[in-house]
Amino acid sequence: MKITILGTRGEVKESAAGHIKHSGVLVDQAILFDIGEREFLGIRPEAIFIAHLHPDHAFLILEPAKIETDIPIYAPEGHKNAEITVR
């Protein structure tokens, strides 16, 4: 199993090179836990799991987003800023 930490920064000031981006953990290039940054969608994992709806775990909470994707996205609940269509 290969785990890649994409980001760990919460809602705090950037403090180190590896602590710049919001939450994202990629497992075996297939499962992405959290989309703290819009750019993480470009990784194209097989599935995305959002731990909880805080802005550092789901960028779309502060940045309204219309996401059309064939990647299944699992979250504990919906949010008014997120329009997610899984094809």
PDB file with SEQRES, HELIX, SHEET and CRYST1 records, atoms N, CA, C and O in Angstrom:
SEQRES   1 A   87  MET LYS ILE THR ILE LEU GLY THR ARG GLY GLU VAL LYS          
SEQRES   2 A   87  GLU SER ALA ALA GLY HIS ILE LYS HIS SER GLY VAL LEU          
SEQRES   3 A   87  VAL ASP GLN ALA ILE LEU PHE ASP ILE GLY GLU ARG GLU          
SEQRES   4 A   87  PHE LEU GLY ILE ARG PRO GLU ALA ILE PHE ILE ALA HIS          
SEQRES   5 A   87  LEU HIS PRO ASP HIS ALA PHE LEU ILE LEU GLU PRO ALA          
SEQRES   6 A   87  LYS ILE GLU THR ASP ILE PRO ILE TYR ALA PRO GLU GLY          
SEQRES   7 A   87  HIS LYS ASN ALA GLU ILE THR VAL ARG                          
HELIX    1 AA1 ALA A   17  HIS A   19  5                                   3    
HELIX    2 AA2 ARG A   38  ILE A   43  5                                   6    
HELIX    3 AA3 PHE A   59  ILE A   61  5                                   3    
SHEET    1 AA1 5 ILE A   3  GLY A   7  0                                        
SHEET    2 AA1 5 GLY A  24  VAL A  27 -1                                        
SHEET    3 AA1 5 ILE A  31  PHE A  33 -1                                        
SHEET    4 AA1 5 ALA A  47  PHE A  49  1                                        
SHEET    5 AA1 5 ILE A  73  TYR A  74  1                                        
SHEET    1 AA2 2 ALA A  65  THR A  69  0                                        
SHEET    2 AA2 2 ALA A  82  VAL A  86  1                                        
CRYST1    1.000    1.000    1.000  90.00  90.00  90.00 P 1           1          
ATOM      1  N   MET A   1       0.845  -1.172   0.000  1.00  0.00           N  
ATOM      2  CA  MET A   1       0.000   0.000   0.000  1.00  0.00           C  
ATOM      3  C   MET A   1       0.892   1.237   0.000  1.00  0.00           C  
ATOM      4  O   MET A   1       1.848   1.331   0.770  1.00  0.00           O  
ATOM      5  N   LYS A   2       0.561   2.183  -0.877  1.00  0.00           N  
ATOM      6  CA  LYS A   2       1.302   3.439  -0.930  1.00  0.00           C  
ATOM      7  C   LYS A   2       0.375   4.577  -0.522  1.00  0.00           C  
ATOM      8  O   LYS A   2      -0.692   4.763  -1.107  1.00  0.00           O  
ATOM      9  N   ILE A   3       0.790   5.328   0.476  1.00  0.00           N  
ATOM     10  CA  ILE A   3       0.016   6.474   0.951  1.00  0.00           C  
ATOM     11  C   ILE A   3       0.794   7.747   0.649  1.00  0.00           C  
ATOM     12  O   ILE A   3       1.966   7.874   1.005  1.00  0.00           O  
ATOM     13  N   THR A   4       0.122   8.693  -0.015  1.00  0.00           N  
ATOM     14  CA  THR A   4       0.730   9.975  -0.340  1.00  0.00           C  
ATOM     15  C   THR A   4      -0.051  11.070   0.371  1.00  0.00           C  
ATOM     16  O   THR A   4      -1.256  11.212   0.163  1.00  0.00           O  
ATOM     17  N   ILE A   5       0.620  11.830   1.198  1.00  0.00           N  
ATOM     18  CA  ILE A   5      -0.011  12.959   1.887  1.00  0.00           C  
ATOM     19  C   ILE A   5       0.051  14.162   0.948  1.00  0.00           C  
ATOM     20  O   ILE A   5       1.136  14.647   0.629  1.00  0.00           O  
ATOM     21  N   LEU A   6      -1.097  14.636   0.510  1.00  0.00           N  
ATOM     22  CA  LEU A   6      -1.173  15.772  -0.403  1.00  0.00           C  
ATOM     23  C   LEU A   6      -1.244  17.097   0.341  1.00  0.00           C  
ATOM     24  O   LEU A   6      -0.792  18.126  -0.161  1.00  0.00           O  
ATOM     25  N   GLY A   7      -1.807  17.066   1.526  1.00  0.00           N  
ATOM     26  CA  GLY A   7      -1.936  18.285   2.317  1.00  0.00           C  
ATOM     27  C   GLY A   7      -2.389  17.958   3.718  1.00  0.00           C  
ATOM     28  O   GLY A   7      -3.090  16.973   3.953  1.00  0.00           O  
ATOM     29  N   THR A   8      -1.974  18.809   4.653  1.00  0.00           N  
ATOM     30  CA  THR A   8      -2.334  18.600   6.060  1.00  0.00           C  
ATOM     31  C   THR A   8      -2.746  19.888   6.757  1.00  0.00           C  
ATOM     32  O   THR A   8      -3.106  19.876   7.934  1.00  0.00           O  
ATOM     33  N   ARG A   9      -2.694  20.991   6.033  1.00  0.00           N  
ATOM     34  CA  ARG A   9      -2.962  22.272   6.674  1.00  0.00           C  
ATOM     35  C   ARG A   9      -4.448  22.446   6.934  1.00  0.00           C  
ATOM     36  O   ARG A   9      -5.266  22.308   6.025  1.00  0.00           O  
ATOM     37  N   GLY A  10      -4.784  22.741   8.143  1.00  0.00           N  
ATOM     38  CA  GLY A  10      -6.162  23.069   8.485  1.00  0.00           C  
ATOM     39  C   GLY A  10      -6.410  24.539   8.202  1.00  0.00           C  
ATOM     40  O   GLY A  10      -5.815  25.100   7.282  1.00  0.00           O  
ATOM     41  N   GLU A  11      -7.247  25.148   8.949  1.00  0.00           N  
ATOM     42  CA  GLU A  11      -7.546  26.573   8.784  1.00  0.00           C  
ATOM     43  C   GLU A  11      -6.560  27.410   9.602  1.00  0.00           C  
ATOM     44  O   GLU A  11      -6.949  28.261  10.402  1.00  0.00           O  
ATOM     45  N   VAL A  12      -5.289  27.144   9.378  1.00  0.00           N  
ATOM     46  CA  VAL A  12      -4.231  27.880  10.060  1.00  0.00           C  
ATOM     47  C   VAL A  12      -3.264  28.432   9.027  1.00  0.00           C  
ATOM     48  O   VAL A  12      -3.300  28.040   7.860  1.00  0.00           O  
ATOM     49  N   LYS A  13      -2.417  29.324   9.448  1.00  0.00           N  
ATOM     50  CA  LYS A  13      -1.432  29.936   8.564  1.00  0.00           C  
ATOM     51  C   LYS A  13      -0.430  28.884   8.081  1.00  0.00           C  
ATOM     52  O   LYS A  13      -0.051  27.985   8.832  1.00  0.00           O  
ATOM     53  N   GLU A  14       0.000  29.008   6.802  1.00  0.00           N  
ATOM     54  CA  GLU A  14       1.008  28.099   6.269  1.00  0.00           C  
ATOM     55  C   GLU A  14       2.269  28.214   7.114  1.00  0.00           C  
ATOM     56  O   GLU A  14       2.710  29.315   7.440  1.00  0.00           O  
ATOM     57  N   SER A  15       2.850  27.055   7.468  1.00  0.00           N  
ATOM     58  CA  SER A  15       3.999  27.109   8.363  1.00  0.00           C  
ATOM     59  C   SER A  15       5.205  26.317   7.868  1.00  0.00           C  
ATOM     60  O   SER A  15       6.307  26.505   8.383  1.00  0.00           O  
ATOM     61  N   ALA A  16       5.030  25.448   6.895  1.00  0.00           N  
ATOM     62  CA  ALA A  16       6.139  24.659   6.384  1.00  0.00           C  
ATOM     63  C   ALA A  16       5.794  24.167   4.984  1.00  0.00           C  
ATOM     64  O   ALA A  16       4.622  24.107   4.612  1.00  0.00           O  
ATOM     65  N   ALA A  17       6.807  23.819   4.218  1.00  0.00           N  
ATOM     66  CA  ALA A  17       6.600  23.401   2.828  1.00  0.00           C  
ATOM     67  C   ALA A  17       5.599  22.254   2.707  1.00  0.00           C  
ATOM     68  O   ALA A  17       4.761  22.274   1.805  1.00  0.00           O  
ATOM     69  N   GLY A  18       5.661  21.279   3.569  1.00  0.00           N  
ATOM     70  CA  GLY A  18       4.746  20.150   3.512  1.00  0.00           C  
ATOM     71  C   GLY A  18       3.409  20.417   4.176  1.00  0.00           C  
ATOM     72  O   GLY A  18       2.557  19.532   4.262  1.00  0.00           O  
ATOM     73  N   HIS A  19       3.233  21.628   4.638  1.00  0.00           N  
ATOM     74  CA  HIS A  19       2.034  21.982   5.397  1.00  0.00           C  
ATOM     75  C   HIS A  19       1.324  23.156   4.721  1.00  0.00           C  
ATOM     76  O   HIS A  19       0.730  24.003   5.389  1.00  0.00           O  
ATOM     77  N   ILE A  20       1.392  23.196   3.391  1.00  0.00           N  
ATOM     78  CA  ILE A  20       0.847  24.329   2.635  1.00  0.00           C  
ATOM     79  C   ILE A  20      -0.592  24.084   2.184  1.00  0.00           C  
ATOM     80  O   ILE A  20      -1.428  24.983   2.278  1.00  0.00           O  
ATOM     81  N   LYS A  21      -0.885  22.899   1.705  1.00  0.00           N  
ATOM     82  CA  LYS A  21      -2.201  22.615   1.136  1.00  0.00           C  
ATOM     83  C   LYS A  21      -3.132  22.013   2.172  1.00  0.00           C  
ATOM     84  O   LYS A  21      -2.701  21.400   3.148  1.00  0.00           O  
ATOM     85  N   HIS A  22      -4.433  22.206   1.929  1.00  0.00           N  
ATOM     86  CA  HIS A  22      -5.437  21.630   2.815  1.00  0.00           C  
ATOM     87  C   HIS A  22      -5.496  20.111   2.642  1.00  0.00           C  
ATOM     88  O   HIS A  22      -4.824  19.551   1.776  1.00  0.00           O  
ATOM     89  N   SER A  23      -6.285  19.470   3.453  1.00  0.00           N  
ATOM     90  CA  SER A  23      -6.307  18.018   3.609  1.00  0.00           C  
ATOM     91  C   SER A  23      -6.506  17.232   2.314  1.00  0.00           C  
ATOM     92  O   SER A  23      -7.369  17.535   1.490  1.00  0.00           O  
ATOM     93  N   GLY A  24      -5.674  16.223   2.182  1.00  0.00           N  
ATOM     94  CA  GLY A  24      -5.785  15.272   1.085  1.00  0.00           C  
ATOM     95  C   GLY A  24      -4.834  14.115   1.331  1.00  0.00           C  
ATOM     96  O   GLY A  24      -3.643  14.319   1.567  1.00  0.00           O  
ATOM     97  N   VAL A  25      -5.360  12.907   1.275  1.00  0.00           N  
ATOM     98  CA  VAL A  25      -4.547  11.710   1.448  1.00  0.00           C  
ATOM     99  C   VAL A  25      -4.920  10.749   0.319  1.00  0.00           C  
ATOM    100  O   VAL A  25      -6.083  10.378   0.160  1.00  0.00           O  
ATOM    101  N   LEU A  26      -3.920  10.357  -0.456  1.00  0.00           N  
ATOM    102  CA  LEU A  26      -4.135   9.476  -1.598  1.00  0.00           C  
ATOM    103  C   LEU A  26      -3.592   8.090  -1.265  1.00  0.00           C  
ATOM    104  O   LEU A  26      -2.441   7.951  -0.850  1.00  0.00           O  
ATOM    105  N   VAL A  27      -4.419   7.074  -1.447  1.00  0.00           N  
ATOM    106  CA  VAL A  27      -4.035   5.691  -1.154  1.00  0.00           C  
ATOM    107  C   VAL A  27      -3.966   4.918  -2.468  1.00  0.00           C  
ATOM    108  O   VAL A  27      -4.956   4.805  -3.192  1.00  0.00           O  
ATOM    109  N   ASP A  28      -2.793   4.394  -2.759  1.00  0.00           N  
ATOM    110  CA  ASP A  28      -2.563   3.574  -3.960  1.00  0.00           C  
ATOM    111  C   ASP A  28      -3.044   4.233  -5.255  1.00  0.00           C  
ATOM    112  O   ASP A  28      -3.506   3.542  -6.163  1.00  0.00           O  
ATOM    113  N   GLN A  29      -2.941   5.535  -5.347  1.00  0.00           N  
ATOM    114  CA  GLN A  29      -3.377   6.264  -6.540  1.00  0.00           C  
ATOM    115  C   GLN A  29      -4.842   5.973  -6.882  1.00  0.00           C  
ATOM    116  O   GLN A  29      -5.288   6.282  -7.986  1.00  0.00           O  
ATOM    117  N   ALA A  30      -5.594   5.382  -5.947  1.00  0.00           N  
ATOM    118  CA  ALA A  30      -6.953   4.947  -6.252  1.00  0.00           C  
ATOM    119  C   ALA A  30      -8.019   5.582  -5.376  1.00  0.00           C  
ATOM    120  O   ALA A  30      -9.128   5.839  -5.845  1.00  0.00           O  
ATOM    121  N   ILE A  31      -7.707   5.837  -4.125  1.00  0.00           N  
ATOM    122  CA  ILE A  31      -8.698   6.382  -3.201  1.00  0.00           C  
ATOM    123  C   ILE A  31      -8.161   7.686  -2.630  1.00  0.00           C  
ATOM    124  O   ILE A  31      -7.050   7.737  -2.103  1.00  0.00           O  
ATOM    125  N   LEU A  32      -8.958   8.726  -2.742  1.00  0.00           N  
ATOM    126  CA  LEU A  32      -8.584  10.034  -2.211  1.00  0.00           C  
ATOM    127  C   LEU A  32      -9.472  10.349  -1.016  1.00  0.00           C  
ATOM    128  O   LEU A  32     -10.697  10.371  -1.128  1.00  0.00           O  
ATOM    129  N   PHE A  33      -8.854  10.588   0.105  1.00  0.00           N  
ATOM    130  CA  PHE A  33      -9.572  11.010   1.294  1.00  0.00           C  
ATOM    131  C   PHE A  33      -9.444  12.522   1.389  1.00  0.00           C  
ATOM    132  O   PHE A  33      -8.348  13.039   1.607  1.00  0.00           O  
ATOM    133  N   ASP A  34     -10.532  13.224   1.231  1.00  0.00           N  
ATOM    134  CA  ASP A  34     -10.660  14.676   1.317  1.00  0.00           C  
ATOM    135  C   ASP A  34     -10.182  15.384   0.054  1.00  0.00           C  
ATOM    136  O   ASP A  34      -9.212  14.983  -0.588  1.00  0.00           O  
ATOM    137  N   ILE A  35     -10.904  16.452  -0.274  1.00  0.00           N  
ATOM    138  CA  ILE A  35     -10.534  17.309  -1.407  1.00  0.00           C  
ATOM    139  C   ILE A  35     -10.406  18.737  -0.884  1.00  0.00           C  
ATOM    140  O   ILE A  35     -11.208  19.615  -1.202  1.00  0.00           O  
ATOM    141  N   GLY A  36      -9.382  18.934  -0.079  1.00  0.00           N  
ATOM    142  CA  GLY A  36      -9.130  20.245   0.501  1.00  0.00           C  
ATOM    143  C   GLY A  36      -8.734  21.286  -0.531  1.00  0.00           C  
ATOM    144  O   GLY A  36      -8.832  22.486  -0.274  1.00  0.00           O  
ATOM    145  N   GLU A  37      -8.290  20.838  -1.685  1.00  0.00           N  
ATOM    146  CA  GLU A  37      -7.885  21.731  -2.776  1.00  0.00           C  
ATOM    147  C   GLU A  37      -8.560  21.275  -4.067  1.00  0.00           C  
ATOM    148  O   GLU A  37      -8.656  20.077  -4.332  1.00  0.00           O  
ATOM    149  N   ARG A  38      -9.028  22.231  -4.868  1.00  0.00           N  
ATOM    150  CA  ARG A  38      -9.678  21.912  -6.141  1.00  0.00           C  
ATOM    151  C   ARG A  38      -8.762  21.064  -7.034  1.00  0.00           C  
ATOM    152  O   ARG A  38      -9.233  20.162  -7.727  1.00  0.00           O  
ATOM    153  N   GLU A  39      -7.473  21.348  -7.017  1.00  0.00           N  
ATOM    154  CA  GLU A  39      -6.534  20.639  -7.889  1.00  0.00           C  
ATOM    155  C   GLU A  39      -6.485  19.129  -7.621  1.00  0.00           C  
ATOM    156  O   GLU A  39      -6.070  18.370  -8.496  1.00  0.00           O  
ATOM    157  N   PHE A  40      -6.892  18.686  -6.448  1.00  0.00           N  
ATOM    158  CA  PHE A  40      -6.876  17.258  -6.127  1.00  0.00           C  
ATOM    159  C   PHE A  40      -7.808  16.465  -7.036  1.00  0.00           C  
ATOM    160  O   PHE A  40      -7.597  15.269  -7.238  1.00  0.00           O  
ATOM    161  N   LEU A  41      -8.837  17.110  -7.589  1.00  0.00           N  
ATOM    162  CA  LEU A  41      -9.747  16.423  -8.501  1.00  0.00           C  
ATOM    163  C   LEU A  41      -9.017  15.953  -9.758  1.00  0.00           C  
ATOM    164  O   LEU A  41      -9.430  14.980 -10.389  1.00  0.00           O  
ATOM    165  N   GLY A  42      -7.939  16.637 -10.122  1.00  0.00           N  
ATOM    166  CA  GLY A  42      -7.170  16.276 -11.309  1.00  0.00           C  
ATOM    167  C   GLY A  42      -6.402  14.973 -11.170  1.00  0.00           C  
ATOM    168  O   GLY A  42      -5.895  14.453 -12.164  1.00  0.00           O  
ATOM    169  N   ILE A  43      -6.307  14.445  -9.988  1.00  0.00           N  
ATOM    170  CA  ILE A  43      -5.594  13.186  -9.757  1.00  0.00           C  
ATOM    171  C   ILE A  43      -6.353  12.012 -10.367  1.00  0.00           C  
ATOM    172  O   ILE A  43      -5.750  11.012 -10.755  1.00  0.00           O  
ATOM    173  N   ARG A  44      -7.665  12.136 -10.449  1.00  0.00           N  
ATOM    174  CA  ARG A  44      -8.543  11.122 -11.030  1.00  0.00           C  
ATOM    175  C   ARG A  44      -8.481   9.781 -10.293  1.00  0.00           C  
ATOM    176  O   ARG A  44      -8.213   8.749 -10.909  1.00  0.00           O  
ATOM    177  N   PRO A  45      -8.727   9.788  -8.979  1.00  0.00           N  
ATOM    178  CA  PRO A  45      -8.769   8.511  -8.255  1.00  0.00           C  
ATOM    179  C   PRO A  45     -10.031   7.740  -8.625  1.00  0.00           C  
ATOM    180  O   PRO A  45     -10.895   8.256  -9.335  1.00  0.00           O  
ATOM    181  N   GLU A  46     -10.133   6.521  -8.150  1.00  0.00           N  
ATOM    182  CA  GLU A  46     -11.317   5.700  -8.412  1.00  0.00           C  
ATOM    183  C   GLU A  46     -12.494   6.117  -7.532  1.00  0.00           C  
ATOM    184  O   GLU A  46     -13.649   5.922  -7.909  1.00  0.00           O  
ATOM    185  N   ALA A  47     -12.205   6.694  -6.354  1.00  0.00           N  
ATOM    186  CA  ALA A  47     -13.254   7.143  -5.440  1.00  0.00           C  
ATOM    187  C   ALA A  47     -12.696   8.231  -4.528  1.00  0.00           C  
ATOM    188  O   ALA A  47     -11.497   8.281  -4.253  1.00  0.00           O  
ATOM    189  N   ILE A  48     -13.597   9.102  -4.065  1.00  0.00           N  
ATOM    190  CA  ILE A  48     -13.235  10.173  -3.132  1.00  0.00           C  
ATOM    191  C   ILE A  48     -14.130  10.058  -1.908  1.00  0.00           C  
ATOM    192  O   ILE A  48     -15.348   9.925  -2.024  1.00  0.00           O  
ATOM    193  N   PHE A  49     -13.517  10.110  -0.742  1.00  0.00           N  
ATOM    194  CA  PHE A  49     -14.243  10.103   0.524  1.00  0.00           C  
ATOM    195  C   PHE A  49     -13.942  11.405   1.245  1.00  0.00           C  
ATOM    196  O   PHE A  49     -12.778  11.754   1.439  1.00  0.00           O  
ATOM    197  N   ILE A  50     -14.986  12.126   1.643  1.00  0.00           N  
ATOM    198  CA  ILE A  50     -14.810  13.365   2.400  1.00  0.00           C  
ATOM    199  C   ILE A  50     -15.134  13.051   3.857  1.00  0.00           C  
ATOM    200  O   ILE A  50     -16.247  12.637   4.182  1.00  0.00           O  
ATOM    201  N   ALA A  51     -14.152  13.253   4.725  1.00  0.00           N  
ATOM    202  CA  ALA A  51     -14.300  12.894   6.139  1.00  0.00           C  
ATOM    203  C   ALA A  51     -15.434  13.676   6.797  1.00  0.00           C  
ATOM    204  O   ALA A  51     -16.296  13.096   7.456  1.00  0.00           O  
ATOM    205  N   HIS A  52     -15.426  14.984   6.615  1.00  0.00           N  
ATOM    206  CA  HIS A  52     -16.477  15.834   7.160  1.00  0.00           C  
ATOM    207  C   HIS A  52     -16.433  17.160   6.418  1.00  0.00           C  
ATOM    208  O   HIS A  52     -15.433  17.493   5.782  1.00  0.00           O  
ATOM    209  N   LEU A  53     -17.506  17.902   6.501  1.00  0.00           N  
ATOM    210  CA  LEU A  53     -17.649  19.107   5.685  1.00  0.00           C  
ATOM    211  C   LEU A  53     -17.122  20.358   6.380  1.00  0.00           C  
ATOM    212  O   LEU A  53     -17.880  21.260   6.736  1.00  0.00           O  
ATOM    213  N   HIS A  54     -15.826  20.387   6.560  1.00  0.00           N  
ATOM    214  CA  HIS A  54     -15.117  21.595   6.966  1.00  0.00           C  
ATOM    215  C   HIS A  54     -14.320  22.052   5.757  1.00  0.00           C  
ATOM    216  O   HIS A  54     -13.911  21.217   4.950  1.00  0.00           O  
ATOM    217  N   PRO A  55     -14.085  23.348   5.602  1.00  0.00           N  
ATOM    218  CA  PRO A  55     -13.425  23.859   4.403  1.00  0.00           C  
ATOM    219  C   PRO A  55     -12.048  23.264   4.122  1.00  0.00           C  
ATOM    220  O   PRO A  55     -11.648  23.171   2.962  1.00  0.00           O  
ATOM    221  N   ASP A  56     -11.322  22.862   5.154  1.00  0.00           N  
ATOM    222  CA  ASP A  56      -9.994  22.300   4.899  1.00  0.00           C  
ATOM    223  C   ASP A  56     -10.061  20.848   4.416  1.00  0.00           C  
ATOM    224  O   ASP A  56      -9.046  20.299   3.988  1.00  0.00           O  
ATOM    225  N   HIS A  57     -11.228  20.227   4.476  1.00  0.00           N  
ATOM    226  CA  HIS A  57     -11.403  18.862   3.989  1.00  0.00           C  
ATOM    227  C   HIS A  57     -12.210  18.817   2.694  1.00  0.00           C  
ATOM    228  O   HIS A  57     -12.184  17.811   1.984  1.00  0.00           O  
ATOM    229  N   ALA A  58     -12.924  19.894   2.383  1.00  0.00           N  
ATOM    230  CA  ALA A  58     -13.741  19.976   1.174  1.00  0.00           C  
ATOM    231  C   ALA A  58     -13.747  21.427   0.705  1.00  0.00           C  
ATOM    232  O   ALA A  58     -14.490  22.255   1.232  1.00  0.00           O  
ATOM    233  N   PHE A  59     -12.909  21.728  -0.291  1.00  0.00           N  
ATOM    234  CA  PHE A  59     -12.742  23.105  -0.759  1.00  0.00           C  
ATOM    235  C   PHE A  59     -14.059  23.765  -1.122  1.00  0.00           C  
ATOM    236  O   PHE A  59     -14.200  24.981  -0.991  1.00  0.00           O  
ATOM    237  N   LEU A  60     -15.021  22.981  -1.575  1.00  0.00           N  
ATOM    238  CA  LEU A  60     -16.259  23.555  -2.088  1.00  0.00           C  
ATOM    239  C   LEU A  60     -17.147  24.172  -1.018  1.00  0.00           C  
ATOM    240  O   LEU A  60     -18.154  24.795  -1.354  1.00  0.00           O  
ATOM    241  N   ILE A  61     -16.816  24.021   0.239  1.00  0.00           N  
ATOM    242  CA  ILE A  61     -17.606  24.640   1.297  1.00  0.00           C  
ATOM    243  C   ILE A  61     -17.482  26.162   1.234  1.00  0.00           C  
ATOM    244  O   ILE A  61     -18.468  26.873   1.429  1.00  0.00           O  
ATOM    245  N   LEU A  62     -16.274  26.664   0.963  1.00  0.00           N  
ATOM    246  CA  LEU A  62     -16.065  28.113   0.852  1.00  0.00           C  
ATOM    247  C   LEU A  62     -16.110  28.604  -0.585  1.00  0.00           C  
ATOM    248  O   LEU A  62     -16.303  29.794  -0.831  1.00  0.00           O  
ATOM    249  N   GLU A  63     -15.936  27.704  -1.522  1.00  0.00           N  
ATOM    250  CA  GLU A  63     -15.879  28.052  -2.937  1.00  0.00           C  
ATOM    251  C   GLU A  63     -16.964  27.264  -3.658  1.00  0.00           C  
ATOM    252  O   GLU A  63     -16.741  26.117  -4.046  1.00  0.00           O  
ATOM    253  N   PRO A  64     -18.129  27.862  -3.841  1.00  0.00           N  
ATOM    254  CA  PRO A  64     -19.207  27.115  -4.490  1.00  0.00           C  
ATOM    255  C   PRO A  64     -18.711  26.433  -5.763  1.00  0.00           C  
ATOM    256  O   PRO A  64     -18.011  27.039  -6.574  1.00  0.00           O  
ATOM    257  N   ALA A  65     -19.077  25.181  -5.924  1.00  0.00           N  
ATOM    258  CA  ALA A  65     -18.555  24.414  -7.039  1.00  0.00           C  
ATOM    259  C   ALA A  65     -19.636  23.543  -7.655  1.00  0.00           C  
ATOM    260  O   ALA A  65     -20.470  22.954  -6.969  1.00  0.00           O  
ATOM    261  N   LYS A  66     -19.585  23.488  -8.962  1.00  0.00           N  
ATOM    262  CA  LYS A  66     -20.411  22.532  -9.690  1.00  0.00           C  
ATOM    263  C   LYS A  66     -19.428  21.500 -10.218  1.00  0.00           C  
ATOM    264  O   LYS A  66     -18.602  21.795 -11.082  1.00  0.00           O  
ATOM    265  N   ILE A  67     -19.526  20.305  -9.696  1.00  0.00           N  
ATOM    266  CA  ILE A  67     -18.584  19.260 -10.055  1.00  0.00           C  
ATOM    267  C   ILE A  67     -19.324  18.193 -10.837  1.00  0.00           C  
ATOM    268  O   ILE A  67     -20.272  17.588 -10.337  1.00  0.00           O  
ATOM    269  N   GLU A  68     -18.884  17.963 -12.077  1.00  0.00           N  
ATOM    270  CA  GLU A  68     -19.418  16.868 -12.879  1.00  0.00           C  
ATOM    271  C   GLU A  68     -18.271  15.894 -13.070  1.00  0.00           C  
ATOM    272  O   GLU A  68     -17.236  16.242 -13.639  1.00  0.00           O  
ATOM    273  N   THR A  69     -18.457  14.692 -12.601  1.00  0.00           N  
ATOM    274  CA  THR A  69     -17.377  13.722 -12.643  1.00  0.00           C  
ATOM    275  C   THR A  69     -17.927  12.313 -12.725  1.00  0.00           C  
ATOM    276  O   THR A  69     -19.086  12.067 -12.390  1.00  0.00           O  
ATOM    277  N   ASP A  70     -17.102  11.401 -13.168  1.00  0.00           N  
ATOM    278  CA  ASP A  70     -17.466   9.991 -13.139  1.00  0.00           C  
ATOM    279  C   ASP A  70     -16.839   9.312 -11.926  1.00  0.00           C  
ATOM    280  O   ASP A  70     -16.936   8.094 -11.776  1.00  0.00           O  
ATOM    281  N   ILE A  71     -16.196  10.093 -11.063  1.00  0.00           N  
ATOM    282  CA  ILE A  71     -15.592   9.574  -9.841  1.00  0.00           C  
ATOM    283  C   ILE A  71     -16.650   9.595  -8.736  1.00  0.00           C  
ATOM    284  O   ILE A  71     -17.213  10.654  -8.456  1.00  0.00           O  
ATOM    285  N   PRO A  72     -16.931   8.469  -8.109  1.00  0.00           N  
ATOM    286  CA  PRO A  72     -17.880   8.474  -6.992  1.00  0.00           C  
ATOM    287  C   PRO A  72     -17.323   9.308  -5.832  1.00  0.00           C  
ATOM    288  O   PRO A  72     -16.167   9.145  -5.443  1.00  0.00           O  
ATOM    289  N   ILE A  73     -18.149  10.194  -5.287  1.00  0.00           N  
ATOM    290  CA  ILE A  73     -17.755  11.024  -4.153  1.00  0.00           C  
ATOM    291  C   ILE A  73     -18.699  10.704  -3.000  1.00  0.00           C  
ATOM    292  O   ILE A  73     -19.920  10.789  -3.134  1.00  0.00           O  
ATOM    293  N   TYR A  74     -18.113  10.339  -1.874  1.00  0.00           N  
ATOM    294  CA  TYR A  74     -18.891   9.974  -0.696  1.00  0.00           C  
ATOM    295  C   TYR A  74     -18.637  11.006   0.398  1.00  0.00           C  
ATOM    296  O   TYR A  74     -17.488  11.309   0.720  1.00  0.00           O  
ATOM    297  N   ALA A  75     -19.708  11.539   0.960  1.00  0.00           N  
ATOM    298  CA  ALA A  75     -19.614  12.526   2.033  1.00  0.00           C  
ATOM    299  C   ALA A  75     -20.702  12.226   3.056  1.00  0.00           C  
ATOM    300  O   ALA A  75     -21.709  11.597   2.729  1.00  0.00           O  
ATOM    301  N   PRO A  76     -20.502  12.673   4.291  1.00  0.00           N  
ATOM    302  CA  PRO A  76     -21.485  12.362   5.329  1.00  0.00           C  
ATOM    303  C   PRO A  76     -22.822  13.080   5.145  1.00  0.00           C  
ATOM    304  O   PRO A  76     -23.829  12.673   5.724  1.00  0.00           O  
ATOM    305  N   GLU A  77     -22.836  14.141   4.345  1.00  0.00           N  
ATOM    306  CA  GLU A  77     -24.060  14.909   4.121  1.00  0.00           C  
ATOM    307  C   GLU A  77     -23.858  15.831   2.931  1.00  0.00           C  
ATOM    308  O   GLU A  77     -22.734  15.993   2.457  1.00  0.00           O  
ATOM    309  N   GLY A  78     -24.913  16.424   2.452  1.00  0.00           N  
ATOM    310  CA  GLY A  78     -24.808  17.383   1.363  1.00  0.00           C  
ATOM    311  C   GLY A  78     -24.509  18.782   1.898  1.00  0.00           C  
ATOM    312  O   GLY A  78     -24.516  19.008   3.108  1.00  0.00           O  
ATOM    313  N   HIS A  79     -24.249  19.707   0.994  1.00  0.00           N  
ATOM    314  CA  HIS A  79     -23.985  21.091   1.382  1.00  0.00           C  
ATOM    315  C   HIS A  79     -24.518  22.012   0.298  1.00  0.00           C  
ATOM    316  O   HIS A  79     -24.468  21.674  -0.885  1.00  0.00           O  
ATOM    317  N   LYS A  80     -25.022  23.159   0.687  1.00  0.00           N  
ATOM    318  CA  LYS A  80     -25.645  24.089  -0.269  1.00  0.00           C  
ATOM    319  C   LYS A  80     -24.676  24.574  -1.346  1.00  0.00           C  
ATOM    320  O   LYS A  80     -25.120  24.941  -2.434  1.00  0.00           O  
ATOM    321  N   ASN A  81     -23.369  24.589  -1.082  1.00  0.00           N  
ATOM    322  CA  ASN A  81     -22.399  25.049  -2.075  1.00  0.00           C  
ATOM    323  C   ASN A  81     -21.964  23.954  -3.038  1.00  0.00           C  
ATOM    324  O   ASN A  81     -21.270  24.237  -4.014  1.00  0.00           O  
ATOM    325  N   ALA A  82     -22.350  22.736  -2.787  1.00  0.00           N  
ATOM    326  CA  ALA A  82     -21.857  21.627  -3.589  1.00  0.00           C  
ATOM    327  C   ALA A  82     -22.941  21.054  -4.470  1.00  0.00           C  
ATOM    328  O   ALA A  82     -23.944  20.529  -3.986  1.00  0.00           O  
ATOM    329  N   GLU A  83     -22.733  21.158  -5.749  1.00  0.00           N  
ATOM    330  CA  GLU A  83     -23.605  20.482  -6.702  1.00  0.00           C  
ATOM    331  C   GLU A  83     -22.729  19.437  -7.371  1.00  0.00           C  
ATOM    332  O   GLU A  83     -21.950  19.751  -8.271  1.00  0.00           O  
ATOM    333  N   ILE A  84     -22.858  18.200  -6.931  1.00  0.00           N  
ATOM    334  CA  ILE A  84     -22.012  17.131  -7.424  1.00  0.00           C  
ATOM    335  C   ILE A  84     -22.871  16.181  -8.250  1.00  0.00           C  
ATOM    336  O   ILE A  84     -23.863  15.639  -7.764  1.00  0.00           O  
ATOM    337  N   THR A  85     -22.479  15.991  -9.492  1.00  0.00           N  
ATOM    338  CA  THR A  85     -23.167  15.058 -10.376  1.00  0.00           C  
ATOM    339  C   THR A  85     -22.198  13.950 -10.726  1.00  0.00           C  
ATOM    340  O   THR A  85     -21.165  14.194 -11.349  1.00  0.00           O  
ATOM    341  N   VAL A  86     -22.522  12.745 -10.332  1.00  0.00           N  
ATOM    342  CA  VAL A  86     -21.694  11.593 -10.680  1.00  0.00           C  
ATOM    343  C   VAL A  86     -22.347  10.901 -11.866  1.00  0.00           C  
ATOM    344  O   VAL A  86     -23.478  10.422 -11.782  1.00  0.00           O  
ATOM    345  N   ARG A  87     -21.611  10.859 -12.975  1.00  0.00           N  
ATOM    346  CA  ARG A  87     -22.150  10.260 -14.202  1.00  0.00           C  
ATOM    347  C   ARG A  87     -21.998   8.757 -14.174  1.00  0.00           C  
ATOM    348  O   ARG A  87     -22.394   8.079 -15.122  1.00  0.00           O  
TER     349      ARG A  87                                                      
END                                                                             
